[in-house]
Amino acid sequence: MAICRHPGALSTAMNAEAVYSVASQDAQKNLTLEFSRRPRGIPVWAALRTLGREGVAAMVEQHCALARQISTGLQEAGFEILNRVILNQVLFRSQDDEHTQRVREAVQGSGDVWFSGTLWQGKSALRISVCSWRTQEEHTVKLVVLLKQLCQQTQFVR
């Protein structure tokens, strides 16, 4: 994210003119990299206005700490952690592709939590993103317990 005092400099840097897509210098498409999506400036401004710099920093730190707790819990439960958990993302897998996919299906079918599957270096993986201001440590503990249970329940299904 960048907050720019000089809109002319920003629109010059972000300009994505094409014969089929011409607009004025201050058009939204010339002020963001993601000109096909809604602008995110107002929600960001509202968060900064409400929480302040320190509040936003504290929330980011909390998300990072919760991701580390999830990573530690999942590793203790026997999952393989695939990334260095530095920010709010945890990438992990079970013992093989088939079992990882069964765990994903069981999680999504549980109705308790939802997160996506992905591929990591050609293998099935699962990705958790801690990004809600409402997420607390009690939620991460419940998540790890649920994943451990679902892993055990899907272990012998063939």
C-alpha positions as CSV (number, residue, x, y, z in Angstrom):
1,M,0.0,0.0,0.0
2,A,1.2,3.5,-0.7
3,I,-0.4,6.8,0.4
4,C,0.8,9.5,-2.0
5,R,0.6,13.2,-1.4
6,H,0.9,13.9,-5.1
7,P,-1.9,12.3,-7.2
8,G,-0.3,13.3,-10.5
9,A,2.9,11.3,-9.6
10,L,0.8,8.4,-8.5
11,S,-1.4,8.3,-11.7
12,T,1.8,8.6,-13.9
13,A,3.4,5.7,-12.1
14,M,0.2,3.5,-12.1
15,N,-1.1,4.5,-15.6
16,A,-2.3,1.5,-17.6
17,E,-3.5,3.2,-20.7
18,A,-4.4,1.1,-23.7
19,V,-6.2,1.9,-26.9
20,Y,-9.4,0.3,-25.6
21,S,-9.0,1.8,-22.1
22,V,-8.4,5.5,-21.9
23,A,-9.3,7.6,-18.9
24,S,-8.5,10.9,-17.2
25,Q,-5.4,11.2,-15.0
26,D,-7.5,10.9,-11.8
27,A,-9.6,7.9,-12.9
28,Q,-9.5,5.1,-10.4
29,K,-7.8,2.7,-12.8
30,N,-4.8,5.1,-12.9
31,L,-4.5,5.2,-9.1
32,T,-4.1,1.6,-8.2
33,L,-2.5,-1.6,-9.5
34,E,-5.8,-3.5,-9.2
35,F,-7.9,-1.3,-11.4
36,S,-10.4,-4.1,-12.1
37,R,-11.2,-4.4,-8.4
38,R,-12.9,-2.1,-5.9
39,P,-10.6,0.4,-4.3
40,R,-9.4,-0.6,-0.8
41,G,-8.4,2.8,0.3
42,I,-11.6,3.6,2.3
43,P,-11.5,0.4,4.5
44,V,-7.7,1.0,5.1
45,W,-8.4,4.7,5.9
46,A,-11.2,3.6,8.3
47,A,-9.0,1.1,10.1
48,L,-6.2,3.6,10.5
49,R,-8.7,6.3,11.6
50,T,-10.4,4.0,14.1
51,L,-7.4,2.0,15.5
52,G,-4.6,4.4,14.8
53,R,-1.1,3.4,13.8
54,E,-0.4,1.6,17.1
55,G,-3.8,-0.3,17.0
56,V,-3.2,-1.5,13.4
57,A,0.4,-2.6,14.4
58,A,-0.9,-4.4,17.4
59,M,-3.5,-6.2,15.3
60,V,-0.9,-7.3,12.8
61,E,1.4,-8.5,15.6
62,Q,-1.5,-10.5,17.1
63,H,-2.3,-12.1,13.7
64,C,1.4,-13.1,13.4
65,A,1.5,-14.5,16.9
66,L,-1.7,-16.5,16.3
67,A,-0.3,-18.0,13.1
68,R,2.8,-19.1,15.0
69,Q,0.7,-20.7,17.6
70,I,-1.3,-22.6,14.9
71,S,2.0,-23.7,13.3
72,T,3.4,-25.0,16.5
73,G,0.1,-26.8,17.4
74,L,-0.1,-28.4,13.9
75,Q,3.5,-29.5,14.0
76,E,2.9,-31.1,17.4
77,A,-0.2,-32.8,16.0
78,G,1.9,-34.4,13.2
79,F,1.3,-32.1,10.3
80,E,4.2,-30.9,8.2
81,I,4.7,-27.1,8.2
82,L,5.8,-26.0,4.7
83,N,6.6,-22.3,5.2
84,R,8.5,-20.2,7.7
85,V,5.6,-18.6,9.6
86,I,6.7,-15.0,9.6
87,L,3.4,-13.2,8.9
88,N,-0.2,-14.5,9.2
89,Q,0.0,-17.5,6.8
90,V,0.4,-21.2,7.7
91,L,1.0,-23.6,4.9
92,F,0.9,-27.3,5.9
93,R,0.1,-30.8,4.8
94,S,-0.6,-34.3,6.1
95,Q,1.5,-37.3,5.3
96,D,0.5,-37.5,1.6
97,D,-1.6,-35.8,-1.1
98,E,-4.6,-38.1,-0.6
99,H,-4.8,-37.7,3.1
100,T,-4.2,-33.9,2.9
101,Q,-7.2,-33.7,0.5
102,R,-9.3,-35.8,2.8
103,V,-8.5,-33.5,5.8
104,R,-9.4,-30.5,3.6
105,E,-12.7,-32.0,2.7
106,A,-13.4,-32.9,6.3
107,V,-12.6,-29.4,7.5
108,Q,-14.7,-27.7,4.9
109,G,-17.6,-30.2,5.6
110,S,-17.4,-29.6,9.3
111,G,-19.0,-26.2,9.1
112,D,-16.7,-25.0,12.0
113,V,-13.9,-23.4,9.9
114,W,-13.0,-23.0,6.3
115,F,-9.7,-22.6,4.6
116,S,-8.4,-23.4,1.1
117,G,-6.3,-26.2,-0.4
118,T,-3.4,-25.4,-2.6
119,L,-0.4,-26.9,-4.3
120,W,3.1,-26.5,-2.9
121,Q,6.0,-27.8,-5.1
122,G,3.5,-30.1,-6.9
123,K,2.0,-31.5,-3.7
124,S,-1.4,-30.9,-2.0
125,A,-1.2,-28.5,0.9
126,L,-3.6,-26.5,3.1
127,R,-3.4,-22.8,3.8
128,I,-4.6,-20.9,6.8
129,S,-4.7,-17.1,6.9
130,V,-5.2,-15.4,10.2
131,C,-6.8,-12.1,9.1
132,S,-9.9,-11.3,11.2
133,W,-9.7,-8.8,14.0
134,R,-12.1,-11.1,15.9
135,T,-9.7,-14.1,15.9
136,Q,-8.4,-14.9,19.4
137,E,-6.2,-17.5,20.9
138,E,-9.2,-19.6,21.9
139,H,-10.1,-19.9,18.3
140,T,-6.6,-21.1,17.3
141,V,-6.6,-23.7,20.0
142,K,-10.0,-25.0,18.8
143,L,-8.7,-25.1,15.2
144,V,-5.7,-27.2,16.1
145,V,-7.9,-29.6,18.2
146,L,-10.3,-29.9,15.3
147,L,-7.6,-30.5,12.7
148,K,-6.0,-33.2,14.9
149,Q,-9.3,-34.9,15.3
150,L,-10.2,-34.8,11.6
151,C,-6.7,-36.0,10.7
152,Q,-7.2,-39.0,13.0
153,Q,-10.7,-39.7,11.7
154,T,-9.7,-39.6,8.0
155,Q,-6.5,-41.6,8.6
156,F,-8.0,-45.0,7.9
157,V,-10.5,-44.1,5.2
158,R,-9.6,-45.5,1.8
